[in-house]
Structure formats: structure tokens, C-alpha cells
Amino acid sequence: MKIIECIPNISEGKDIEKIKAITNEAKSTAGAYLLDVYTGASTNRTVLTLAGNPKAIKEAIYKTFKKTSELIDMRKHKGVHPRIGSVDVCPFIPVRDMTIEECIDITREVGQKVAEELDIPVYLYGESAAREERKDLSNIREGGYEKLKEKLKNPEWKPDFGEAKFNEKSGASIIGARDFLIAFNINLKTKETKLANVIAEKIRESGTVKVDNNGNKVRVPGTLKEVKAIGWYIEEFGCAQVSTNLIDFRVTPLHRLFEEVEKEAKKLGVEVAGSELVGLVPEEALLNSGKFYLARESSEDRSSKNKIINTAINYLGLSSRYEFFPEEKIMEYKMKKEML
């Protein structure tokens, strides 16, 4: 059976009634399953994780776009997370018996329908991008909603679907096909956003731009491959956070990322206070980290899957803010529970 995953990021994280209305719409299509809802007040953002057969997911996502465009007014939106629209970004990921090419076709179909029927400009990113500079989500999102009106006047930033016309209420949306990534946020025992940003610049693959002795701008790469990162302050946690996207956990495992943040934080005199996952995580990612940490212990129980996963949860501090339930947060377990 073909299964596709879709993770629309909604620019609303405070109004519970609006969030409920949108999530109810998202899960109202037979064959589309709402696996996870992550809401952040400081980011003012809700991340939905849906999975199902391609036809059902296409219908569910369009209905989500439509309801979101009705309920969210970007002119009133404030939050620390970068965004350009009411549905800011909407990735499609192949899960079972699906190719990335099939996902690309779906993103184009959905993008065209959203642009034509809801009058929302749509950009394609990731594997769906028709132009190299649009593969990177951050390039499209640069300037945010606030600079979108001017950006649309630039012929270089004509949308892939829809007119280059500013939709004040809904902004624009970014849709694309990609492989699975892990949204992994690490909490710091400080309220200083600038310290979180220093750490983010040190670890992310793109690093940072500095000026050399001759006044030339030089990019200094970060220490970790396949990692994107930014620092911000999360009011509801009362701490700064290094927010990361782990593009490929086989290249940079969760434990490597966590320990690199710990190392850089220590240099600044700051302690790490646990972590959180936004959305779902593949079982393999936690098993890899659990085995890494078990190798440090004298425990003879190293073959039990539960032991390995619980070891990863403990060392990574995944229950530091909210209890981490494997059956709810591990992708394979949640899919089996809801879909099979």
C-alpha cells in the first residue's frame, strides 16, 4: 500500500480554537491520518504530521490550506519562527511504496490547486524546486512575511504557481518533496538568545559569514554536516533554545548533534537542559543513539529494544519538559497504532 507523509507548518500556536478547527479539518478525510500535533506559543506555530494514501493526503492537505486561509490573518501574526504565510511550509515525504518523483508530482498538483483556488502564491522547494536557488527553504523564506510584498515585485521571485500578487491575509506558501528530517530542539539553562545563536552558528553546516582582515566576507563552515540551526528564546520554557533541523540522521546522529551543542555551550559557560522533538522520529534514529550511550554503561542488558530506546530518551533529555512516550513519538509505532 502506498503511504505518503505530509507535515504542514501552520502559522498559529496560541489560539486553541483555531488550531482545533484546522486539525479537525485535516483529519476529516478518510484514508488520511493525523499522527501528531505540535504547538508552540513563542514560535506561534503548529506542526501537523499526516500520513495516508496519496489521494486522501492530497484532499486532506487542500482542506487544511483552505481552513487555514479562512482562519489565520498574517497581518496580525507575530512569532520567533521565520515564516511567509498562514501555511508556511508543507513538505511531502515518501514513506512506503512511493518514490520521490511521485511526491514531486503531488506537490505540483497541490501547489497549482492552492494557487488557483485560494489565490495564494506558491513556491516549490526541495526536490520539487525548478531552480537551484529555491531548493533551500531559507532562501525562499528570507525576509519573512514582512518583506514578501517587495519580494514579489522582483521577477527573480515570481511564484511557481499563482500570480506575483501579495495576499495580505495569507501571505505565500512553500511546498516541496523531501526525505525525512528530524526537528530537534535543545534547551539551554540561559535566557540569552545571543548565546543560542552563537552555538547555532558553530554547529550548523552553513556556519556563519565573517569579515577577514582585508574586509572581505568569508563563510566559516560549521562543525556538523546535514544540520540547520537557529537560536531563539522560548517564553513558555523560560529559556533559550538551539532549534535544529537534522536533514540526515545517518550522517549526523542525534547524539552527535546533542553532544556538539553541549560542548559549545560549555565553552560559553552554559549548561544544556534537555531537548524536545517536533513531530515524529524514526525508530532507527533513537536506536542508534541508545546503542551509543549504552556503550558507556556497564549494563548487560543491551539487546532489549525498549532498553536501548529508553537509554536514548534519558541521555538526550527528551522528557525534560514533557514526558516522551515512544508509542506516540516514534514514527513506526504511531503509524502502526493509527493506521494498521
Backbone torsions as a table, in degrees:
resi	resn	phi	psi	omega
1	MET	NA	132.2	179.2
2	LYS	-74.6	130.5	177.1
3	ILE	-131.1	132.8	176.9
4	ILE	-123.7	146.1	176.5
5	GLU	-109.7	145.9	177.3
6	CYS	-139.9	137.8	-173.4
7	ILE	-130.0	76.9	177.5
8	PRO	-68.2	131.5	176.9
9	ASN	-101.3	112.6	-172.7
10	ILE	-98.7	135.3	-178.6
11	SER	-85.0	64.0	174.0
12	GLU	-160.1	120.4	179.4
13	GLY	-135.3	12.3	-176.0
14	LYS	-122.4	-39.0	-177.2
15	ASP	-83.9	101.1	-174.2
16	ILE	-62.5	-37.3	-178.7
17	GLU	-66.7	-40.0	177.4
18	LYS	-65.9	-43.5	179.5
19	ILE	-61.1	-42.7	180.0
20	LYS	-63.5	-41.7	179.7
21	ALA	-63.2	-40.3	-179.6
22	ILE	-69.6	-43.9	-179.9
23	THR	-66.6	-36.6	176.7
24	ASN	-62.0	-39.0	178.1
25	GLU	-68.4	-39.9	-178.2
26	ALA	-62.0	-35.6	-175.9
27	LYS	-99.6	13.3	-175.3
28	SER	-86.1	-4.1	-179.2
29	THR	-96.6	126.8	176.9
30	ALA	-61.8	132.6	-179.4
31	GLY	94.5	-6.9	175.2
32	ALA	-114.0	127.3	-173.9
33	TYR	-117.4	128.1	177.6
34	LEU	-86.9	107.6	-173.0
35	LEU	-90.4	-29.2	-175.3
36	ASP	-157.9	144.7	173.6
37	VAL	-131.4	118.0	177.5
38	TYR	-115.8	123.2	-177.5
39	THR	-119.9	133.5	176.7
40	GLY	-126.1	127.8	-178.4
41	ALA	-74.6	-45.9	-178.7
42	SER	-66.0	-39.4	176.4
43	THR	-75.6	-18.7	-176.8
44	ASN	51.9	55.5	-169.8
45	ARG	-151.2	142.0	174.7
46	THR	-125.5	130.9	-179.5
47	VAL	-109.8	118.7	178.8
48	LEU	-101.0	140.6	173.9
49	THR	-118.4	114.9	178.1
50	LEU	-118.0	151.7	174.5
51	ALA	-147.2	152.7	179.6
52	GLY	165.6	-169.3	178.0
53	ASN	-73.1	152.0	-173.1
54	PRO	-54.5	-43.2	-178.6
55	LYS	-61.9	-45.1	-179.3
56	ALA	-66.6	-40.7	-179.4
57	ILE	-65.5	-41.2	177.8
58	LYS	-57.9	-44.3	179.9
59	GLU	-67.0	-44.9	-178.7
60	ALA	-62.8	-39.5	-178.3
61	ILE	-71.0	-39.8	177.0
62	TYR	-61.8	-43.2	179.0
63	LYS	-62.1	-35.5	177.6
64	THR	-66.2	-44.3	176.6
65	PHE	-59.0	-45.1	-176.4
66	LYS	-64.5	-47.4	-179.7
67	LYS	-64.9	-40.1	179.1
68	THR	-63.6	-41.0	179.7
69	SER	-65.6	-27.2	178.7
70	GLU	-77.6	-34.8	-169.4
71	LEU	-99.8	-25.8	-173.8
72	ILE	-106.5	131.8	177.5
73	ASP	-113.9	108.9	-176.3
74	MET	-65.2	-19.2	177.9
75	ARG	-65.2	-18.5	-178.6
76	LYS	-108.9	2.5	-172.4
77	HIS	-85.8	131.3	173.6
78	LYS	-135.3	137.6	178.5
79	GLY	-175.2	161.0	-175.7
80	VAL	-80.6	-16.3	-178.3
81	HIS	-81.5	133.0	175.6
82	PRO	-58.1	142.8	179.8
83	ARG	-164.9	154.7	176.0
84	ILE	-125.8	-2.5	-178.1
85	GLY	-163.0	173.7	-177.4
86	SER	-63.9	-43.8	162.6
87	VAL	-103.8	100.5	-170.2
88	ASP	-69.9	-55.5	179.9
89	VAL	-138.6	145.9	-176.1
90	CYS	-142.0	90.2	-179.8
91	PRO	-85.9	147.7	174.7
92	PHE	-115.8	131.4	-173.3
93	ILE	-127.4	128.8	176.0
94	PRO	-71.2	133.8	-178.5
95	VAL	-114.9	-51.8	-177.4
96	ARG	-142.4	129.7	177.2
97	ASP	55.4	29.6	179.6
98	MET	-126.6	144.1	174.3
99	THR	-103.2	162.6	176.9
100	ILE	-66.2	-30.4	178.3
101	GLU	-64.8	-39.0	177.1
102	GLU	-65.6	-37.9	177.7
103	CYS	-65.8	-38.3	178.0
104	ILE	-60.6	-43.7	178.3
105	ASP	-60.5	-39.8	179.6
106	ILE	-66.6	-40.9	-179.8
107	THR	-62.9	-37.5	179.2
108	ARG	-68.6	-39.7	178.9
109	GLU	-65.2	-46.6	179.6
110	VAL	-66.4	-44.1	-179.6
111	GLY	-58.7	-43.5	179.9
112	GLN	-64.4	-41.9	-178.9
113	LYS	-66.6	-43.0	178.6
114	VAL	-60.9	-43.7	-178.7
115	ALA	-66.8	-44.9	-175.3
116	GLU	-75.0	-39.7	-173.9
117	GLU	-93.8	-25.0	-178.7
118	LEU	-112.1	-1.8	177.4
119	ASP	59.7	39.6	178.4
120	ILE	-113.1	120.6	176.8
121	PRO	-60.6	138.0	-177.3
122	VAL	-125.2	130.8	173.2
123	TYR	-107.2	142.3	175.4
124	LEU	-99.0	135.4	-179.8
125	TYR	-131.5	-177.7	178.2
126	GLY	61.7	-138.5	-179.0
127	GLU	-69.1	-16.4	-179.8
128	SER	-84.3	-14.7	-174.1
129	ALA	-61.2	135.3	177.7
130	ALA	-88.5	-14.9	-178.7
131	ARG	-129.3	141.9	-173.7
132	GLU	-56.7	-41.6	-176.7
133	GLU	-69.3	-12.0	179.4
134	ARG	-98.3	-0.4	176.4
135	LYS	-64.0	-39.1	-177.1
136	ASP	-84.2	119.7	-179.0
137	LEU	-54.8	-40.7	-175.5
138	SER	-64.3	-29.9	177.8
139	ASN	-65.1	-42.5	179.6
140	ILE	-69.0	-38.3	-174.4
141	ARG	-81.7	-9.7	-175.0
142	GLU	-55.9	130.6	-178.0
143	GLY	94.6	-20.1	176.3
144	GLY	67.9	-172.6	178.3
145	TYR	-58.6	-37.2	-175.2
146	GLU	-61.9	-30.0	-179.3
147	LYS	-103.6	4.4	-174.5
148	LEU	-64.6	-38.2	-178.6
149	LYS	-58.7	-44.7	178.9
150	GLU	-71.0	-37.6	-178.7
151	LYS	-61.7	-38.4	-178.5
152	LEU	-67.5	-17.6	178.5
153	LYS	-78.5	-17.8	-179.0
154	ASN	-83.9	119.8	-179.9
155	PRO	-55.3	-26.7	178.9
156	GLU	-67.1	-19.7	-177.8
157	TRP	-116.4	31.3	171.8
158	LYS	-62.5	133.9	-179.0
159	PRO	-62.4	155.5	176.0
160	ASP	-71.6	-31.3	175.5
161	PHE	-136.4	140.8	-179.6
162	GLY	91.4	169.7	-179.6
163	GLU	-80.7	155.7	176.0
164	ALA	-80.5	60.2	-176.1
165	LYS	-124.6	132.4	-176.0
166	PHE	-73.6	119.3	174.0
167	ASN	-94.6	99.2	-173.7
168	GLU	-56.4	-40.4	-174.5
169	LYS	-75.9	-45.4	-172.6
170	SER	-103.2	-14.3	-177.5
171	GLY	68.8	-136.1	178.4
172	ALA	-131.8	167.5	178.5
173	SER	-128.5	152.6	-179.3
174	ILE	-119.4	120.1	-175.9
175	ILE	-124.9	140.1	179.3
176	GLY	-169.8	164.6	175.2
177	ALA	-98.5	140.9	177.2
178	ARG	-156.0	171.1	172.3
179	ASP	-82.3	174.7	-177.8
180	PHE	-68.5	136.8	171.4
181	LEU	-128.1	163.1	179.7
182	ILE	-114.0	123.1	174.4
183	ALA	-90.0	110.0	-168.8
184	PHE	-130.0	115.7	-176.2
185	ASN	-111.8	134.6	-176.1
186	ILE	-116.0	123.9	-175.7
187	ASN	-86.9	143.2	179.7
188	LEU	-115.4	149.8	177.3
189	LYS	-85.6	60.0	176.3
190	THR	-160.2	157.0	174.8
191	LYS	-101.1	1.8	-174.5
192	GLU	-81.6	104.7	179.1
193	THR	-61.1	-34.8	-176.8
194	LYS	-62.9	-32.5	178.1
195	LEU	-69.7	-39.6	177.0
196	ALA	-62.9	-37.9	179.6
197	ASN	-69.9	-36.0	177.0
198	VAL	-61.3	-44.4	179.4
199	ILE	-64.9	-44.4	179.9
200	ALA	-58.3	-43.1	-180.0
201	GLU	-65.3	-33.8	-179.0
202	LYS	-70.5	-36.9	-171.0
203	ILE	-96.4	-31.4	-173.7
204	ARG	-67.7	148.3	-175.2
205	GLU	-57.7	-39.4	-177.6
206	SER	-72.9	-16.0	177.8
207	GLY	63.5	-131.6	-179.4
208	THR	-151.8	165.9	178.8
209	VAL	-103.6	128.1	177.8
210	LYS	-124.8	163.2	179.0
211	VAL	-102.1	125.5	-179.2
212	ASP	-82.1	-176.3	-176.3
213	ASN	-64.5	-19.3	179.5
214	ASN	-96.0	5.9	178.5
215	GLY	83.0	8.6	178.9
216	ASN	-89.2	142.6	177.1
217	LYS	-78.9	127.8	-177.7
218	VAL	-128.4	130.2	177.6
219	ARG	-84.2	126.5	177.3
220	VAL	-105.1	110.8	-176.3
221	PRO	-67.1	154.3	177.3
222	GLY	-84.0	-178.7	-171.8
223	THR	-87.7	-17.8	-172.3
224	LEU	-118.0	129.6	176.8
225	LYS	-77.2	150.7	175.2
226	GLU	59.8	33.5	179.4
227	VAL	-128.6	132.0	169.2
228	LYS	-113.3	146.5	-176.4
229	ALA	-154.6	151.3	176.1
230	ILE	-148.2	153.4	176.7
231	GLY	-108.9	142.1	176.0
232	TRP	-156.2	172.2	179.0
233	TYR	-105.5	129.0	178.9
234	ILE	-105.4	105.5	-173.4
235	GLU	-60.9	-41.5	-177.0
236	GLU	-68.0	-22.0	175.1
237	PHE	-93.4	-18.7	-177.8
238	GLY	69.1	31.0	-179.2
239	CYS	-153.0	162.8	173.3
240	ALA	-80.0	158.4	-174.6
241	GLN	-142.2	139.7	169.9
242	VAL	-95.6	107.6	-177.5
243	SER	-94.9	124.9	-175.6
244	THR	-127.6	152.2	165.2
245	ASN	-113.2	118.6	178.4
246	LEU	-95.4	103.7	-171.9
247	ILE	-70.4	-36.5	-180.0
248	ASP	-143.6	103.8	-175.7
249	PHE	-73.4	-10.4	175.9
250	ARG	-82.0	-25.1	176.1
251	VAL	-82.4	-50.5	175.2
252	THR	-122.1	103.5	-179.7
253	PRO	-67.6	161.0	179.5
254	LEU	-55.6	-43.5	-177.4
255	HIS	-66.9	-33.7	177.9
256	ARG	-65.8	-43.5	178.4
257	LEU	-63.8	-47.5	-178.8
258	PHE	-59.9	-45.3	-177.0
259	GLU	-71.7	-29.7	176.9
260	GLU	-68.7	-39.4	175.5
261	VAL	-64.1	-43.1	177.3
262	GLU	-57.8	-44.1	-178.2
263	LYS	-63.2	-46.8	-179.8
264	GLU	-68.6	-35.3	178.5
265	ALA	-65.0	-40.9	-179.9
266	LYS	-61.0	-37.5	177.6
267	LYS	-60.4	-29.7	-178.7
268	LEU	-94.3	3.1	180.0
269	GLY	76.7	28.2	-176.8
270	VAL	-121.2	142.3	176.5
271	GLU	-98.1	154.0	174.1
272	VAL	-89.5	140.1	-176.4
273	ALA	-119.9	46.1	177.7
274	GLY	89.3	-173.0	-174.8
275	SER	-149.5	176.1	175.2
276	GLU	-147.8	153.0	175.1
277	LEU	-108.5	133.4	175.7
278	VAL	-97.3	116.9	-175.9
279	GLY	84.5	-152.9	-173.9
280	LEU	-104.3	161.2	-178.4
281	VAL	-128.1	140.2	175.8
282	PRO	-66.5	142.7	178.5
283	GLU	-54.8	-41.3	-177.0
284	GLU	-56.4	-37.6	-177.9
285	ALA	-63.9	-42.1	179.1
286	LEU	-74.0	-35.6	177.2
287	LEU	-63.2	-41.7	178.4
288	ASN	-59.8	-44.7	-178.6
289	SER	-72.3	-37.7	178.1
290	GLY	-61.7	-41.9	178.4
291	LYS	-65.4	-37.6	178.1
292	PHE	-61.1	-47.1	-177.4
293	TYR	-74.5	-32.7	178.1
294	LEU	-63.4	-30.2	179.1
295	ALA	-63.0	-18.9	179.0
296	ARG	-85.3	-15.5	-174.6
297	GLU	-100.2	165.0	178.3
298	SER	-94.2	0.5	-177.7
299	SER	-57.8	137.3	177.4
300	GLU	-84.9	-16.3	-178.5
301	ASP	-85.1	88.6	-177.4
302	ARG	-119.7	-1.1	-176.3
303	SER	-100.7	-18.7	-179.5
304	SER	-71.0	125.3	-179.9
305	LYS	-61.2	-40.4	178.5
306	ASN	-61.4	-42.0	179.1
307	LYS	-62.7	-44.1	-178.6
308	ILE	-62.9	-46.9	-178.4
309	ILE	-66.9	-42.3	179.0
310	ASN	-65.3	-32.0	175.7
311	THR	-64.1	-43.9	177.3
312	ALA	-61.5	-44.7	-179.9
313	ILE	-58.5	-44.9	-177.6
314	ASN	-67.0	-48.5	-176.9
315	TYR	-68.2	-35.9	-179.6
316	LEU	-81.7	-8.7	179.5
317	GLY	66.4	36.6	-175.4
318	LEU	-72.2	-14.9	177.3
319	SER	-105.3	19.9	-175.8
320	SER	-68.6	-30.2	179.8
321	ARG	-109.6	-48.3	177.7
322	TYR	-131.8	142.7	-179.0
323	GLU	-61.1	132.8	-178.7
324	PHE	-92.3	114.1	178.4
325	PHE	-102.8	112.6	-177.6
326	PRO	-54.3	-38.6	-178.2
327	GLU	-67.5	-16.7	180.0
328	GLU	-102.1	-24.2	-171.3
329	LYS	-114.3	-12.3	176.6
330	ILE	-92.1	126.7	-169.9
331	MET	-54.7	-50.0	-176.5
332	GLU	-62.8	-38.4	-178.6
333	TYR	-69.1	-42.2	-177.9
334	LYS	-68.1	-40.0	178.2
335	MET	-63.3	-42.8	179.1
336	LYS	-63.3	-40.9	-178.9
337	LYS	-65.8	-42.7	-172.7
338	GLU	-92.6	-29.2	-167.9
339	MET	-110.9	-21.4	-173.8
340	LEU	-109.5	NA	NA
